[in-house]
Amino acid sequence: MKKGIYGILKANFLISNDAFKNWRFIVFCTFLAIVMIAFSHSAERKVHSIAKLNNEVRELRSEFVEKRSELMKLKMESTLTAKMSNRGVKPSETPPYKIKIKITED
């Protein structure tokens, strides 16, 4: 047991006769770790981008709702009447009536 622990602490597995197998495995594990770190950074970038776009969508949606309510207020008859009274245009006092045309066959 002591020799195993001392061997690991002294890194005998890296300098022994069959160390080439160990080095290949260590390089392979290092490569996998680097690839994993790169992919996690890429995923984090995408998550931040998605969060930023979601915030932008919320802001645009609230702006849309605000502009739609402003438009509804501008389209109201009372608002139109107030704006057009400055130009001298007033709503009619008499209600509109239908014009009926009778077509007679000869």
N, CA, C and O atoms as a GROMACS GRO file, in nm:
protein
  424
    1MET      N    1   0.082  -0.119   0.000
    1MET     CA    2   0.000   0.000   0.000
    1MET      C    3   0.086   0.126   0.000
    1MET      O    4   0.059   0.221  -0.072
    2LYS      N    5   0.195   0.123   0.085
    2LYS     CA    6   0.283   0.240   0.092
    2LYS      C    7   0.353   0.263  -0.040
    2LYS      O    8   0.368   0.378  -0.084
    3LYS      N    9   0.396   0.154  -0.105
    3LYS     CA   10   0.466   0.170  -0.233
    3LYS      C   11   0.375   0.228  -0.340
    3LYS      O   12   0.420   0.307  -0.423
    4GLY      N   13   0.247   0.190  -0.337
    4GLY     CA   14   0.150   0.243  -0.435
    4GLY      C   15   0.132   0.393  -0.419
    4GLY      O   16   0.130   0.468  -0.517
    5ILE      N   17   0.117   0.437  -0.293
    5ILE     CA   18   0.096   0.580  -0.268
    5ILE      C   19   0.223   0.658  -0.299
    5ILE      O   20   0.218   0.764  -0.361
    6TYR      N   21   0.339   0.604  -0.256
    6TYR     CA   22   0.466   0.672  -0.286
    6TYR      C   23   0.490   0.675  -0.437
    6TYR      O   24   0.543   0.773  -0.489
    7GLY      N   25   0.453   0.569  -0.506
    7GLY     CA   26   0.470   0.565  -0.651
    7GLY      C   27   0.388   0.672  -0.720
    7GLY      O   28   0.434   0.735  -0.815
    8ILE      N   29   0.267   0.692  -0.672
    8ILE     CA   30   0.181   0.796  -0.730
    8ILE      C   31   0.236   0.934  -0.698
    8ILE      O   32   0.240   1.022  -0.784
    9LEU      N   33   0.279   0.954  -0.571
    9LEU     CA   34   0.333   1.085  -0.532
    9LEU      C   35   0.463   1.118  -0.606
    9LEU      O   36   0.487   1.234  -0.640
   10LYS      N   37   0.545   1.017  -0.630
   10LYS     CA   38   0.670   1.041  -0.702
   10LYS      C   39   0.651   1.039  -0.853
   10LYS      O   40   0.747   1.065  -0.927
   11ALA      N   41   0.531   1.010  -0.901
   11ALA     CA   42   0.495   1.005  -1.042
   11ALA      C   43   0.573   0.898  -1.116
   11ALA      O   44   0.616   0.920  -1.229
   12ASN      N   45   0.592   0.782  -1.052
   12ASN     CA   46   0.661   0.670  -1.116
   12ASN      C   47   0.584   0.618  -1.238
   12ASN      O   48   0.644   0.565  -1.331
   13PHE      N   49   0.452   0.634  -1.237
   13PHE     CA   50   0.373   0.586  -1.350
   13PHE      C   51   0.401   0.667  -1.478
   13PHE      O   52   0.366   0.623  -1.588
   14LEU      N   53   0.463   0.783  -1.463
   14LEU     CA   54   0.496   0.864  -1.581
   14LEU      C   55   0.636   0.838  -1.635
   14LEU      O   56   0.665   0.872  -1.750
   15ILE      N   57   0.722   0.778  -1.553
   15ILE     CA   58   0.861   0.758  -1.597
   15ILE      C   59   0.900   0.611  -1.606
   15ILE      O   60   1.016   0.579  -1.633
   16SER      N   61   0.807   0.523  -1.584
   16SER     CA   62   0.838   0.379  -1.592
   16SER      C   63   0.848   0.336  -1.738
   16SER      O   64   0.831   0.417  -1.829
   17ASN      N   65   0.876   0.207  -1.759
   17ASN     CA   66   0.896   0.155  -1.895
   17ASN      C   67   0.770   0.161  -1.980
   17ASN      O   68   0.778   0.188  -2.099
   18ASP      N   69   0.653   0.136  -1.922
   18ASP     CA   70   0.528   0.141  -1.997
   18ASP      C   71   0.455   0.275  -1.977
   18ASP      O   72   0.332   0.281  -1.978
   19ALA      N   73   0.531   0.379  -1.959
   19ALA     CA   74   0.475   0.512  -1.934
   19ALA      C   75   0.406   0.570  -2.057
   19ALA      O   76   0.321   0.658  -2.044
   20PHE      N   77   0.440   0.523  -2.177
   20PHE     CA   78   0.380   0.578  -2.299
   20PHE      C   79   0.228   0.560  -2.297
   20PHE      O   80   0.156   0.649  -2.340
   21LYS      N   81   0.180   0.446  -2.249
   21LYS     CA   82   0.036   0.422  -2.239
   21LYS      C   83  -0.027   0.523  -2.144
   21LYS      O   84  -0.134   0.577  -2.172
   22ASN      N   85   0.038   0.548  -2.035
   22ASN     CA   86  -0.014   0.644  -1.936
   22ASN      C   87  -0.016   0.785  -1.994
   22ASN      O   88  -0.113   0.860  -1.974
   23TRP      N   89   0.090   0.822  -2.065
   23TRP     CA   90   0.094   0.956  -2.124
   23TRP      C   91  -0.017   0.974  -2.227
   23TRP      O   92  -0.080   1.080  -2.233
   24ARG      N   93  -0.040   0.872  -2.308
   24ARG     CA   94  -0.148   0.881  -2.407
   24ARG      C   95  -0.282   0.902  -2.337
   24ARG      O   96  -0.363   0.985  -2.381
   25PHE      N   97  -0.306   0.829  -2.230
   25PHE     CA   98  -0.432   0.843  -2.157
   25PHE      C   99  -0.443   0.982  -2.094
   25PHE      O  100  -0.550   1.043  -2.097
   26ILE      N  101  -0.334   1.032  -2.038
   26ILE     CA  102  -0.336   1.166  -1.976
   26ILE      C  103  -0.361   1.273  -2.081
   26ILE      O  104  -0.440   1.365  -2.058
   27VAL      N  105  -0.296   1.262  -2.196
   27VAL     CA  106  -0.320   1.359  -2.304
   27VAL      C  107  -0.463   1.350  -2.354
   27VAL      O  108  -0.526   1.453  -2.381
   28PHE      N  109  -0.516   1.229  -2.366
   28PHE     CA  110  -0.654   1.210  -2.409
   28PHE      C  111  -0.751   1.273  -2.309
   28PHE      O  112  -0.844   1.343  -2.349
   29CYS      N  113  -0.729   1.249  -2.179
   29CYS     CA  114  -0.816   1.310  -2.076
   29CYS      C  115  -0.807   1.462  -2.078
   29CYS      O  116  -0.908   1.530  -2.061
   30THR      N  117  -0.685   1.515  -2.098
   30THR     CA  118  -0.667   1.659  -2.106
   30THR      C  119  -0.743   1.717  -2.225
   30THR      O  120  -0.809   1.820  -2.214
   31PHE      N  121  -0.733   1.649  -2.339
   31PHE     CA  122  -0.806   1.693  -2.459
   31PHE      C  123  -0.956   1.693  -2.435
   31PHE      O  124  -1.026   1.788  -2.472
   32LEU      N  125  -1.006   1.587  -2.373
   32LEU     CA  126  -1.150   1.581  -2.343
   32LEU      C  127  -1.192   1.693  -2.248
   32LEU      O  128  -1.300   1.750  -2.264
   33ALA      N  129  -1.109   1.723  -2.150
   33ALA     CA  130  -1.141   1.832  -2.056
   33ALA      C  131  -1.146   1.965  -2.128
   33ALA      O  132  -1.234   2.047  -2.101
   34ILE      N  133  -1.052   1.988  -2.219
   34ILE     CA  134  -1.050   2.114  -2.294
   34ILE      C  135  -1.175   2.125  -2.383
   34ILE      O  136  -1.236   2.231  -2.391
   35VAL      N  137  -1.212   2.015  -2.448
   35VAL     CA  138  -1.332   2.015  -2.532
   35VAL      C  139  -1.456   2.041  -2.448
   35VAL      O  140  -1.544   2.118  -2.488
   36MET      N  141  -1.464   1.978  -2.331
   36MET     CA  142  -1.579   1.997  -2.244
   36MET      C  143  -1.589   2.143  -2.197
   36MET      O  144  -1.698   2.201  -2.194
   37ILE      N  145  -1.477   2.201  -2.161
   37ILE     CA  146  -1.477   2.342  -2.117
   37ILE      C  147  -1.520   2.433  -2.231
   37ILE      O  148  -1.597   2.527  -2.210
   38ALA      N  149  -1.472   2.406  -2.352
   38ALA     CA  150  -1.510   2.488  -2.468
   38ALA      C  151  -1.660   2.480  -2.494
   38ALA      O  152  -1.725   2.581  -2.520
   39PHE      N  153  -1.714   2.359  -2.489
   39PHE     CA  154  -1.858   2.343  -2.513
   39PHE      C  155  -1.941   2.409  -2.403
   39PHE      O  156  -2.047   2.465  -2.431
   40SER      N  157  -1.896   2.403  -2.280
   40SER     CA  158  -1.972   2.467  -2.172
   40SER      C  159  -1.970   2.619  -2.187
   40SER      O  160  -2.070   2.685  -2.159
   41HIS      N  161  -1.856   2.675  -2.232
   41HIS     CA  162  -1.851   2.820  -2.256
   41HIS      C  163  -1.944   2.858  -2.371
   41HIS      O  164  -2.011   2.961  -2.365
   42SER      N  165  -1.947   2.777  -2.473
   42SER     CA  166  -2.036   2.802  -2.586
   42SER      C  167  -2.182   2.798  -2.542
   42SER      O  168  -2.262   2.883  -2.582
   43ALA      N  169  -2.217   2.700  -2.460
   43ALA     CA  170  -2.354   2.689  -2.411
   43ALA      C  171  -2.390   2.808  -2.323
   43ALA      O  172  -2.502   2.859  -2.330
   44GLU      N  173  -2.296   2.852  -2.240
   44GLU     CA  174  -2.322   2.969  -2.155
   44GLU      C  175  -2.345   3.094  -2.238
   44GLU      O  176  -2.434   3.174  -2.208
   45ARG      N  177  -2.265   3.110  -2.344
   45ARG     CA  178  -2.284   3.225  -2.433
   45ARG      C  179  -2.423   3.223  -2.494
   45ARG      O  180  -2.489   3.327  -2.504
   46LYS      N  181  -2.467   3.105  -2.534
   46LYS     CA  182  -2.600   3.094  -2.594
   46LYS      C  183  -2.709   3.124  -2.492
   46LYS      O  184  -2.808   3.189  -2.525
   47VAL      N  185  -2.692   3.078  -2.369
   47VAL     CA  186  -2.791   3.105  -2.264
   47VAL      C  187  -2.800   3.255  -2.238
   47VAL      O  188  -2.910   3.309  -2.224
   48HIS      N  189  -2.685   3.323  -2.232
   48HIS     CA  190  -2.687   3.468  -2.211
   48HIS      C  191  -2.752   3.539  -2.328
   48HIS      O  192  -2.825   3.636  -2.310
   49SER      N  193  -2.725   3.492  -2.447
   49SER     CA  194  -2.786   3.552  -2.567
   49SER      C  195  -2.938   3.534  -2.565
   49SER      O  196  -3.012   3.626  -2.597
   50ILE      N  197  -2.983   3.415  -2.527
   50ILE     CA  198  -3.127   3.389  -2.520
   50ILE      C  199  -3.193   3.477  -2.415
   50ILE      O  200  -3.301   3.531  -2.438
   51ALA      N  201  -3.129   3.493  -2.300
   51ALA     CA  202  -3.184   3.579  -2.194
   51ALA      C  203  -3.194   3.723  -2.241
   51ALA      O  204  -3.292   3.792  -2.214
   52LYS      N  205  -3.091   3.769  -2.312
   52LYS     CA  206  -3.091   3.906  -2.363
   52LYS      C  207  -3.204   3.925  -2.464
   52LYS      O  208  -3.274   4.026  -2.462
   53LEU      N  209  -3.222   3.827  -2.553
   53LEU     CA  210  -3.329   3.837  -2.653
   53LEU      C  211  -3.467   3.830  -2.587
   53LEU      O  212  -3.559   3.897  -2.632
   54ASN      N  213  -3.482   3.750  -2.482
   54ASN     CA  214  -3.610   3.744  -2.411
   54ASN      C  215  -3.643   3.878  -2.346
   54ASN      O  216  -3.758   3.922  -2.350
   55ASN      N  217  -3.544   3.943  -2.288
   55ASN     CA  218  -3.567   4.077  -2.231
   55ASN      C  219  -3.607   4.176  -2.339
   55ASN      O  220  -3.696   4.258  -2.318
   56GLU      N  221  -3.541   4.168  -2.453
   56GLU     CA  222  -3.574   4.258  -2.564
   56GLU      C  223  -3.716   4.233  -2.614
   56GLU      O  224  -3.788   4.328  -2.646
   57VAL      N  225  -3.756   4.106  -2.620
   57VAL     CA  226  -3.892   4.074  -2.663
   57VAL      C  227  -3.994   4.130  -2.564
   57VAL      O  228  -4.097   4.184  -2.605
   58ARG      N  229  -3.967   4.117  -2.434
   58ARG     CA  230  -4.059   4.172  -2.334
   58ARG      C  231  -4.071   4.323  -2.348
   58ARG      O  232  -4.181   4.377  -2.339
   59GLU      N  233  -3.958   4.390  -2.369
   59GLU     CA  234  -3.962   4.536  -2.385
   59GLU      C  235  -4.041   4.576  -2.508
   59GLU      O  236  -4.122   4.668  -2.503
   60LEU      N  237  -4.019   4.507  -2.618
   60LEU     CA  238  -4.091   4.538  -2.741
   60LEU      C  239  -4.240   4.508  -2.728
   60LEU      O  240  -4.324   4.582  -2.781
   61ARG      N  241  -4.273   4.401  -2.658
   61ARG     CA  242  -4.414   4.368  -2.638
   61ARG      C  243  -4.483   4.476  -2.554
   61ARG      O  244  -4.595   4.516  -2.585
   62SER      N  245  -4.417   4.523  -2.448
   62SER     CA  246  -4.478   4.627  -2.366
   62SER      C  247  -4.490   4.757  -2.444
   62SER      O  248  -4.587   4.831  -2.428
   63GLU      N  249  -4.391   4.786  -2.528
   63GLU     CA  250  -4.399   4.906  -2.613
   63GLU      C  251  -4.516   4.893  -2.712
   63GLU      O  252  -4.586   4.990  -2.738
   64PHE      N  253  -4.535   4.774  -2.767
   64PHE     CA  254  -4.646   4.751  -2.859
   64PHE      C  255  -4.780   4.774  -2.790
   64PHE      O  256  -4.868   4.839  -2.845
   65VAL      N  257  -4.794   4.721  -2.669
   65VAL     CA  258  -4.920   4.738  -2.595
   65VAL      C  259  -4.945   4.884  -2.566
   65VAL      O  260  -5.057   4.933  -2.576
   66GLU      N  261  -4.838   4.955  -2.528
   66GLU     CA  262  -4.852   5.098  -2.499
   66GLU      C  263  -4.896   5.176  -2.623
   66GLU      O  264  -4.986   5.260  -2.616
   67LYS      N  265  -4.832   5.149  -2.736
   67LYS     CA  266  -4.867   5.220  -2.860
   67LYS      C  267  -5.008   5.185  -2.906
   67LYS      O  268  -5.080   5.270  -2.958
   68ARG      N  269  -5.048   5.058  -2.886
   68ARG     CA  270  -5.183   5.018  -2.925
   68ARG      C  271  -5.287   5.091  -2.841
   68ARG      O  272  -5.390   5.132  -2.894
   69SER      N  273  -5.262   5.107  -2.712
   69SER     CA  274  -5.357   5.179  -2.628
   69SER      C  275  -5.362   5.327  -2.666
   69SER      O  276  -5.469   5.388  -2.663
   70GLU      N  277  -5.246   5.385  -2.701
   70GLU     CA  278  -5.246   5.524  -2.748
   70GLU      C  279  -5.328   5.538  -2.876
   70GLU      O  280  -5.403   5.635  -2.891
   71LEU      N  281  -5.315   5.443  -2.967
   71LEU     CA  282  -5.391   5.446  -3.091
   71LEU      C  283  -5.540   5.435  -3.065
   71LEU      O  284  -5.620   5.504  -3.128
   72MET      N  285  -5.578   5.349  -2.972
   72MET     CA  286  -5.720   5.335  -2.938
   72MET      C  287  -5.775   5.466  -2.883
   72MET      O  288  -5.889   5.503  -2.912
   73LYS      N  289  -5.695   5.535  -2.803
   73LYS     CA  290  -5.740   5.664  -2.750
   73LYS      C  291  -5.754   5.768  -2.861
   73LYS      O  292  -5.847   5.848  -2.861
   74LEU      N  293  -5.660   5.765  -2.956
   74LEU     CA  294  -5.667   5.861  -3.067
   74LEU      C  295  -5.785   5.833  -3.159
   74LEU      O  296  -5.838   5.925  -3.221
   75LYS      N  297  -5.828   5.709  -3.170
   75LYS     CA  298  -5.938   5.674  -3.258
   75LYS      C  299  -6.075   5.698  -3.196
   75LYS      O  300  -6.176   5.687  -3.264
   76MET      N  301  -6.079   5.731  -3.069
   76MET     CA  302  -6.207   5.754  -3.002
   76MET      C  303  -6.275   5.877  -3.061
   76MET      O  304  -6.210   5.974  -3.100
   77GLU      N  305  -6.408   5.870  -3.066
   77GLU     CA  306  -6.484   5.980  -3.126
   77GLU      C  307  -6.466   6.111  -3.049
   77GLU      O  308  -6.461   6.217  -3.111
   78SER      N  309  -6.457   6.104  -2.919
   78SER     CA  310  -6.442   6.227  -2.839
   78SER      C  311  -6.308   6.295  -2.870
   78SER      O  312  -6.301   6.418  -2.875
   79THR      N  313  -6.202   6.217  -2.889
   79THR     CA  314  -6.072   6.274  -2.922
   79THR      C  315  -6.075   6.337  -3.060
   79THR      O  316  -6.023   6.447  -3.080
   80LEU      N  317  -6.136   6.266  -3.155
   80LEU     CA  318  -6.147   6.321  -3.291
   80LEU      C  319  -6.229   6.449  -3.293
   80LEU      O  320  -6.195   6.545  -3.362
   81THR      N  321  -6.338   6.450  -3.217
   81THR     CA  322  -6.424   6.569  -3.211
   81THR      C  323  -6.347   6.687  -3.155
   81THR      O  324  -6.358   6.799  -3.206
   82ALA      N  325  -6.269   6.664  -3.050
   82ALA     CA  326  -6.193   6.774  -2.988
   82ALA      C  327  -6.086   6.826  -3.085
   82ALA      O  328  -6.065   6.947  -3.092
   83LYS      N  329  -6.020   6.739  -3.158
   83LYS     CA  330  -5.915   6.784  -3.249
   83LYS      C  331  -5.972   6.854  -3.371
   83LYS      O  332  -5.913   6.950  -3.421
   84MET      N  333  -6.087   6.807  -3.421
   84MET     CA  334  -6.145   6.866  -3.541
   84MET      C  335  -6.223   6.993  -3.511
   84MET      O  336  -6.250   7.072  -3.602
   85SER      N  337  -6.261   7.015  -3.386
   85SER     CA  338  -6.334   7.138  -3.353
   85SER      C  339  -6.244   7.260  -3.370
   85SER      O  340  -6.293   7.370  -3.394
   86ASN      N  341  -6.115   7.242  -3.358
   86ASN     CA  342  -6.021   7.354  -3.381
   86ASN      C  343  -6.024   7.398  -3.527
   86ASN      O  344  -6.002   7.516  -3.556
   87ARG      N  345  -6.052   7.307  -3.617
   87ARG     CA  346  -6.057   7.339  -3.760
   87ARG      C  347  -6.197   7.380  -3.805
   87ARG      O  348  -6.217   7.417  -3.920
   88GLY      N  349  -6.291   7.374  -3.715
   88GLY     CA  350  -6.426   7.415  -3.749
   88GLY      C  351  -6.514   7.300  -3.796
   88GLY      O  352  -6.626   7.324  -3.841
   89VAL      N  353  -6.468   7.180  -3.787
   89VAL     CA  354  -6.548   7.064  -3.826
   89VAL      C  355  -6.614   7.009  -3.701
   89VAL      O  356  -6.549   6.976  -3.602
   90LYS      N  357  -6.748   7.000  -3.708
   90LYS     CA  358  -6.823   6.951  -3.592
   90LYS      C  359  -6.907   6.832  -3.633
   90LYS      O  360  -6.940   6.816  -3.750
   91PRO      N  361  -6.941   6.747  -3.538
   91PRO     CA  362  -7.026   6.632  -3.573
   91PRO      C  363  -7.166   6.680  -3.613
   91PRO      O  364  -7.214   6.783  -3.568
   92SER      N  365  -7.228   6.602  -3.696
   92SER     CA  366  -7.361   6.637  -3.746
   92SER      C  367  -7.465   6.623  -3.636
   92SER      O  368  -7.457   6.533  -3.552
   93GLU      N  369  -7.562   6.714  -3.638
   93GLU     CA  370  -7.671   6.710  -3.539
   93GLU      C  371  -7.780   6.612  -3.581
   93GLU      O  372  -7.849   6.554  -3.497
   94THR      N  373  -7.794   6.596  -3.711
   94THR     CA  374  -7.898   6.504  -3.761
   94THR      C  375  -7.836   6.369  -3.790
   94THR      O  376  -7.726   6.362  -3.845
   95PRO      N  377  -7.904   6.264  -3.754
   95PRO     CA  378  -7.848   6.131  -3.778
   95PRO      C  379  -7.850   6.099  -3.928
   95PRO      O  380  -7.931   6.155  -4.002
   96PRO      N  381  -7.765   6.013  -3.972
   96PRO     CA  382  -7.764   5.976  -4.114
   96PRO      C  383  -7.886   5.891  -4.148
   96PRO      O  384  -7.945   5.827  -4.061
   97TYR      N  385  -7.924   5.890  -4.274
   97TYR     CA  386  -8.036   5.807  -4.317
   97TYR      C  387  -7.995   5.728  -4.440
   97TYR      O  388  -7.903   5.766  -4.513
   98LYS      N  389  -8.065   5.618  -4.462
   98LYS     CA  390  -8.033   5.530  -4.572
   98LYS      C  391  -8.100   5.578  -4.699
   98LYS      O  392  -8.213   5.627  -4.698
   99ILE      N  393  -8.030   5.563  -4.807
   99ILE     CA  394  -8.086   5.594  -4.938
   99ILE      C  395  -8.119   5.460  -5.003
   99ILE      O  396  -8.032   5.376  -5.024
  100LYS      N  397  -8.246   5.442  -5.034
  100LYS     CA  398  -8.290   5.317  -5.097
  100LYS      C  399  -8.322   5.345  -5.242
  100LYS      O  400  -8.394   5.440  -5.273
  101ILE      N  401  -8.268   5.265  -5.329
  101ILE     CA  402  -8.296   5.279  -5.472
  101ILE      C  403  -8.377   5.157  -5.514
  101ILE      O  404  -8.337   5.043  -5.493
  102LYS      N  405  -8.492   5.185  -5.574
  102LYS     CA  406  -8.577   5.077  -5.622
  102LYS      C  407  -8.550   5.058  -5.770
  102LYS      O  408  -8.554   5.152  -5.849
  103ILE      N  409  -8.522   4.935  -5.805
  103ILE     CA  410  -8.498   4.904  -5.944
  103ILE      C  411  -8.625   4.841  -5.999
  103ILE      O  412  -8.675   4.741  -5.946
  104THR      N  413  -8.677   4.900  -6.104
  104THR     CA  414  -8.798   4.846  -6.167
  104THR      C  415  -8.759   4.775  -6.295
  104THR      O  416  -8.674   4.821  -6.372
  105GLU      N  417  -8.823   4.663  -6.316
  105GLU     CA  418  -8.797   4.587  -6.437
  105GLU      C  419  -8.893   4.629  -6.545
  105GLU      O  420  -9.011   4.648  -6.518
  106ASP      N  421  -8.846   4.644  -6.664
  106ASP     CA  422  -8.932   4.687  -6.776
  106ASP      C  423  -8.995   4.572  -6.847
  106ASP      O  424  -9.070   4.593  -6.942
   0.00000   0.00000   0.00000
